[in-house]
Amino acid sequence: MSKRGLRKRVLRLATVLAVGGSAFQLEGCDPTVRSTLLAGLATTTEALTDTLISTFFQSLVTNSSSGGGLTTT
């Protein structure tokens, strides 16, 4: 087995363990702390998604206004 394949497998396993471990750690938390943490994660995820979508559409508008986009007749 090559080093690259082994390294990729170890990295994948470490990622799975970190994410899975986080879920188990939240189970034992105080409900107030858990809800605050999850609300913060939800807000962050929504803001990141909105930013990426806005950036995507702004890049489309910039490309089409500079003549690099599709033209319609």
Steps between C-alpha positions, in 0.01 A plus 500: 500500500635839413564770757248730334219244530583427863523869584161567339338217696648617831387858433150381411480288816620791715234726348224247566617455860515876562152563363351196673672584826358850491148362476554275800649785702192714438280226644646548847491881494268723692189556282545878511860477383408250228215715365719812503777318313265352242326835446839663442600231253171537315541879477857464376402244238213716374723808477769308313246357257349845435846644440599228254173530305524880484861481385408249229226721358716812522768324298238410238384862478860623472581250223189580299544878529861480382402310187643169615165331555232365276323735264137480401345631183 
